[in-house]
Amino acid sequence: MAIVKSKLIKQFKKSYPNFLTRDITKLIDIVLKEIKNSLNRGESVELRGFGTFRTNIQKESIRRNPKTGTKVNVPKKRTIKWKMSKDLFKKLNNEKK
């Protein structure tokens, strides 16, 4: 099950009932905007205990369309790579610290 922004806001609201929903929404928007801006500038973003996001440049290549079999030129593009933290890895694999 994927988590969407509205569910994240509800979880924050349950954990912090004294905060207004609009303040929680604004906080989440600011955090996500800063992550996007940092990645756009080519910087990496580290969220301790969760993982690290960084951009990667995928080279230009010629690939094949599987439906038609024709060759397609794919231009150079930036992608995002994510590496999970050791803590998250251990938690997912039920390992003890």
N, C-alpha and C positions, 0 to 999 in steps of 0.2 A: 504494500500500500504506500503510495506516495504521499508526502506531506505538502500541502498547499499553504499559501500565506495565510488564508483565513483560519485554518486549523492551528497554525502556529500562534496566531493572535489569540485564539481561544485558550490555548495552553498557557500562554503568558497571563491571560486574564484570570485563569484558575489559580495560578501560582502567586500572582500579585493582585488581589482583588481591590486594593486601594488605588491602583492606577486606572486612569480613564482609558477606554478603548481607543480613543483617538490619539492619545499620547503613546500607547503601545504601538499602534499602527505607524505613527510618525517615526518612532525609534527604529522599527524594523525596516521601514523605507530608507532611512538614513544609512543604516548598516549595509543594506544590499546595494545602495547607490555607491557607497565608498568602495565596496568590494569590486563593483563593475568598473569604477573609475581607475582603481589601482591596476586591474588587469588590462584595461585599455592603454594605460601608460607603459605597460610591459613589466610591471612590478609583480612580485609574488605576494600572495596573501596567506598568512599562517594563522589558523585558528587552533590554539593549543588544545590538545586532547581530542581534536577532530581530524585535522589534516591540513594540507597545503595545496593551494591552487596556484598554477603558473601557466603562462602562455607558451605555446610552442608554434613554430612556423612549419607548416606542412609544405613541402616542395611541390612545384608544378609537376604534373605527371600526365601521361596518356593512359587512360583506362578504357575498359570495354563495357559497353552497355549490355547487361545480361539479357535484356529482353530482345534487343535487335541484333546484338553482336557487333555493332559498329563501334569504332574507336572514338573516344571522346577526350578532348583536351580539358584537364581540370587545372584551373589556375592556382597559383600559390595562395595559401590562406592561413590565418591564425586560428589555432584551436586552444582549448583549455585542457590542461592535464591536472588531475587530482591525485594526491598520494595521501593515503590515510595515515594517521599517527599510530605509534606503537601501542598507545593506550587503547585506542579504538579497535585495533587489530586483536589485542588480547581479549577485549570485552566480547567481540564478535565470535571468537573462537573458544570462549569459556576458559581462558588460561588465567592462572593466578599471577599476581604481580610478584 
